[in-house]
Amino acid sequence: MKRTIGIITLVVIVLAVLGGFYLNQKQTPKQSIDDNLKSEIKLVAVGDSLTEGVGDTTKKGGYVNLIKEKIQKNYDTKVKTENFGIAGETSLQINKRVTKDPKLQKSLKDADVITLTVGGNDLMHILKAKGLALSKKDVSSGTDTFEDNLNDLIVNIRRYNSKSPIYLYSIYNPFGISIKEVKYMNTAVKNWNSFSKQTVSENYNVHFVNVDKLLSNPKKTIKNKDGEAQNPYLSTDDYFHPNNKGYQLMTDELYKQMMKSREDWLEK
């Protein structure tokens, strides 16, 4: 009987030791990662209506709020956001704010992450002026102007923050399904994004977040009350800005890019 009790006691001790070792093996890697993370980060969002969150029915700021929630859900890190998005602004107007607004400048200086939406309104101004008569020449001229403005914008942001990563969103074609008669719209969007991507590659710690394919021509469409095909990721208020699902797509793509460079903003 004593021998049986001794064996049982030995087995219990061995299991306890092994169990503790196993738990330690499981927890140590995660703990070591957590120890290397910042306890709080600041994300500053600059741009147009896509940053402001027009089309988001929750009125919480579109992708800016969603990326905050996603990071906090996956990491033990508090995220503070400041949203400097203003609907309707062109690259020139956004750049002017960066050079003139002291509050924005201070926020940029303190930012761990900077996000940027720009270019859509530049293209819309040309489209409003030319309509269905939009030509290759119009697209080329508009691209040249946007090139200069975007370069200046990134240079000016870097005046206040030289190191933190900048995540620049692409633009997309909201008329890819509903108004296909605008012949050179896809060309214009492609040109705008090609230059944006090139600008990203030429600047330190700037990353391109491409949502063009996701938002311009989704594989599945929905039909409106008249039976016409509609983009399922655009707001039914204007069929231009993203809806909640569209902002979620933008958030997921941003998160992918941020994870590729997390050592620049999340790790100590």
N, C-alpha and C positions, 0 to 999 in steps of 0.2 A: 504493500500500500504506500509506504514511504517512498519507494522507488518510483511508483506511478505519479505521485504528487511532485516529486523532483523533476521528472521528465516534463510534466505539464508546465511547471514553473519555468523550466529552461526554454520551452517552446514559446511561452508568452514573452519572455525577455528577448529572445531572438527576433520575434515578430515585431516587438516594439522598436527594437533598434533598427531593423530593416525598414519599418514604416516611417520612422523619423528620417532615415537616410533618403528614402524615396521622396518624401515631402520636401526635404531640403533641396534635392536635385530638381524638383519641379519648380520650386519657388525662387531659387537663387537666380536663374537667368532673368526672370521677369523683374525681380527686385533690383538687379544690377542695371537693367535698362531704365527702370523708373528713377533710380538714383541719378541717372545721367540726363534727365529731362528738366526743363525749366518748369517751375511751379506756376508761372503765369506768362502769357505772351500777349502782345498787342498787335492786332491786325487793323490796318488802315486801308479803307477802300476808297478809291478815287475814280471818278468817271461820270458817265451820263445816266440815262434812265435805267439801264441794266444794273447799275450799281445801286441806284436809289431803290429799285425793286418794283417798278411799275408793272402791274399785271399780277403781282402776288396778292392773292385775296386775303391772306392772313395779316397783311399790312405790317410785317415784321422786317422787311428789307431784303426780300429775295434771297439770293445766294449768300449774302453777307451773314445773315443770321443762321442759315443752314450749315455753312462751313464751320461756324462757331460751335453749333450743336454737335456736328459730326466729330470734330476734334475732341471735344470734351467727353463725348461718349466713349471714344476709343483710348483716350489717354487721361491720366490723372493730372491734367493741366488746365488751369483756368484761362479762358480766352476773353480778352476785352476787345471789343470792336468799335471803330468810329467810322461812320458812313458819310463820305463827302461826295455822294452822287447827286447830280442835278439833271433832271430830265431836259432833253432838248439841246444840251450843250455839245458843241463841236470840239475838235481837238484844239483849236485856237482858243476857245473860251475856257476849256479845262486848264490849258497851259497858263492862261492869264491868272486864273485863281491860284495856281501853284506859286506864281511869282508875286502875288499881291496879298494873299490871305494869311495873316500871321497865325491864326488858329490852325489852319491846315499845315502850315510850315512846321509848327511845333509838334503836331501829331506825327508828321512824317519823320521828324528827327527821332522820336521815341519809338517808332514802329519796329517790330520784329519781322512783320510780313506786310507787304504792300500789294494790293490787287488793283487792276486797272482795266476799265472798259472804255474804249474810245474808237471812233471811226464811223460808227453807224450813221450818226447825224450828218457827218461830212458827205457821205454818199447820198443820203436822203435829200439834202439840199440840191444836189445836182439833179437827182431824179425828179424832184418837184419842178425844177426849172425846165427840164427837157421832156419829161413824161415818156411816152412811147417812142419819142424821137431820139432817145438816148443813143449816142454814137460812140464808136471806138475813140474818137478824138476827145470827146467829153470825159470818157473814162480815164484816158491817159493823162489829161490835164489835171483831173481831180486827184489822181494817184500821186502826181508830182508834188502837189500842194500838201497832201496828207503826209508824204514822206518827210518833208521839212518840219511840219508841225509835230509829228510823232518823235522825231529825233530831238527836237528842242524840248519837248515835254519830258522825255526820259532824262536828258541832261539836267534839266531844272529840278526834277525830283531828286537826282543824285547830289545836287547842291546841299540838300538838307539831310540826306541819308545815303552814304556812299557804299554801305555794305549789305543791308538787309535785302533778301530776295524780292524781286518784283515779278508778279504773275500777270501777264498781259493776255486778256481774252481776245480771240478772233472775233470778227463780225460774222453775220450769217445773212442769208437771203430769206426774208419773211414771205416773199412773193413766189417762192419756188414752186408752190403748188397752185396757189389761187390766181396769180396773174402772170402767166407764162409768156404773154405778149411782149413783155419788156425784154427785148432781144439780148442786150448786152449786160443785163443785171448780174447774171452768174459770172461773166467775165470780170465785171467790176469787183465783185466780192472776192473772186480768186486773186485778182491783182492786189487788192487791199491787204489780204491775208498773207500773200507771198512777201510783200514788203515788210509787214509786221514781223513775220518769222525771220526774215533777214536781219531786221533791226535787233531782234532778240539775240541772235547769234553774234552780233557785233558789240554787244554791251555786256558788262560784267554782271553776272548773277541775275539775269532777266530770263524768264521762262515763258514759253508760249502755250496757252491753253486753247486748243482748237475745238470749238463747238460747232463749226460750220456744217460738217456732215450730219451731226446729231440733230441740229435744229432746222437746217435748210430743206432737206428732202428725206424725211423719215420713211422707213420702209412701209410702215402701216399708217394709213390716213383714217380720218373719221368723216362722216357726212353731216352737213348742216340740215336744217329743216327743209331746204329746197333740193336736197339730194346731191349737193355739190361737195366735192372732196375738200377737206380742210386739214390743216396741220394740227395734230393732237397736242402739240407742245406750245401752242400760241394762245394767248388770251382771246376769248370770244368778244371782248369789249372793243378790240381794235385789230385783231389778227396780225399784230406786229410784235408786241412784246411777249416774252415768255409767260406761260401760266405757271401754276405751282409745279406741275410735272417738268416743265421746261427748266425752271430754276433748279430743280433737283438734278437734272442732267448736267447743268452747268456746275453745280456743286460737286458732283461725283468726279467730273473731269478735272476740276481744280484740285480736288483732294489727291487724285492720282499723281498730278505733277508735284504737289507739295510733298508727298511721301518720297518722291525720288530725290528730293533735296532737303530732307528734314533736318539734316545736320546743320543747315544754315539758319534755321529758325527755332527748332524744337529742342535740340540738344544743347547742353551747357558748353 
